[in-house]
Amino acid sequence: MFDNEVHEISKAEAIQAFRKKCNWEIKERFRFLSDIEPILRTWNDELPNLRDLFPKEEIERLLVDSIYFLEVMIDDNPGEIFLDFVLRTGYKDEPDIGEDGKPLLHRSTPIHWAAKLGHENAAEDLFNIYDKFEANYIDEESNLTHFHAACMTGCEEIVKKFLEHGQDPNLPVENGRRAAALGTALRLDGRGRISAEQWRRSKFGQRERIDSSALASGALACVECLEKRGYQLKRSDALTIMNVFAKQKVFEKPTDLDESWRDDERFARRAGKIEIRENLTLYDFIRLRPERKEKLLTFMEYFELAREDYARRIPLKHREACTAHLCEILSKRFFRRWALDPFIELMRHRLPILCCAMIIQLLMNEDLRLVCLTSAGLSSFFLSA
């Protein structure tokens, strides 16, 4: 409906028309964000003063709703689009001032919600909006401050700015409890840097999550360790691992995968901040040639990357594509190793080993699994299951 009408009225007028229909209950606000998503996504003209479109309270409500929208894995996510639009307009939060002339700090903000829901990317973006470091807002529900939220989400530059503004690194929350891991994390690094792993282990950072890259890298890291200690893996063991990967959809790629995700500016910026090892970021790694990538990292290094929950720091619309790519790369070495002999057997030894190896190089992991299944006489059973 909107696409046909956009040329007849201005984008600002279209937003106001949708806004007037919204009664601002939470379900209505989600619908409102979905309604205006195509307007914001295609807004290439001069950007408006956001306060001309919404009062301050509505902007903050919609930003909180945007954080919740990020929990939904969809392309052109209305929450991500709205947050990006607010950033592009240059909108900045201005603290309300009390009768004593001081900022009113007891207020739940989108940053608190981003931290509690584990959206590190969104939290980092939101600190460009809530950039008054003397205004360390306190969440009314959890008593977390913006400073705590910066630590929880690994926003090291933001933490440094708070400290430069005189923030106590061992700031207690309102009810007297201390942010347990915060002081420890700061003391472990004399320069006041926050370790993401320290927060993963803290009570604020604990999250029980497993994704396909954690499953694949964890399983293969275990194999790597067992073989170093003398365990001899059998072909049936390798096939069991392959079938577990298939059952858990480790090989599954987004149905509408756009291969240009590697060149996206937001992906490059985010992935460029994720260090895999010294002088090697995730972005640098993704850009390497396939044969170089396959040999560069150990399975344990992949597992450490997954434990750091790298996926939460990748833009939502590219998260599945990036994870699928890493899963394919990290497990290909294992699959090729175990598919070569079965492939030679299927060819009845009529091709030279070098030719078989070259053919194997061209196959994807799911194809390599099918080679192993066929050689073992199990393909019909597993394909029908």
Salt bridges, closest charged atoms under 4 A:
GLU28 OE2 - ARG31 NH1 2.60
GLU37 OE2 - ARG41 NE 2.41
GLU58 OE1 - ARG19 NE 2.74
GLU60 OE1 - ARG107 NH2 2.49
ASP65 OD2 - ARG29 NE 2.49
GLU71 OE2 - HIS119 NE2 2.45
GLU71 OE2 - ARG312 NH1 3.98
ASP76 OD2 - ARG41 NE 3.85
GLU80 OE2 - ARG266 NH1 2.94
ASP84 OD2 - ARG88 NE 3.62
ASP93 OD1 - LYS56 NZ 3.93
ASP93 OD1 - ARG107 NH2 2.72
GLU94 OE2 - LYS132 NZ 3.44
ASP96 OD1 - LYS56 NZ 3.10
GLU120 OE2 - ARG200 NH2 3.47
GLU120 OE2 - ARG207 NH2 3.09
GLU124 OE1 - ARG270 NH1 2.89
GLU124 OE2 - LYS273 NZ 2.45
ASP125 OD2 - ARG266 NH2 3.14
ASP125 OD1 - ARG270 NH2 2.69
ASP131 OD2 - LYS92 NZ 3.45
ASP131 OD1 - LYS132 NZ 3.19
ASP139 OD2 - LYS116 NZ 2.95
GLU141 OE2 - LYS116 NZ 3.43
GLU157 OE2 - LYS160 NZ 3.53
ASP189 OD2 - ARG191 NH2 3.81
ASP189 OD2 - ARG193 NE 3.18
GLU197 OE2 - ARG201 NE 3.03
GLU197 OE2 - ARG307 NH2 3.10
GLU227 OE2 - ARG337 NH2 2.64
GLU259 OE1 - ARG262 NH1 2.88
ASP263 OD1 - ARG287 NH1 2.60
ASP264 OD2 - HIS318 NE2 3.33
GLU291 OE2 - ARG289 NE 2.80
GLU294 OE1 - ARG336 NH1 2.51
GLU301 OE1 - ARG277 NH2 2.80
GLU304 OE2 - ARG307 NH1 3.16
ASP309 OD2 - ARG207 NH2 3.55
ASP309 OD2 - ARG209 NH2 2.08
GLU328 OE2 - LYS332 NZ 3.58
GLU345 OE2 - ARG235 NH2 2.97
GLU366 OE2 - ARG369 NH2 2.97
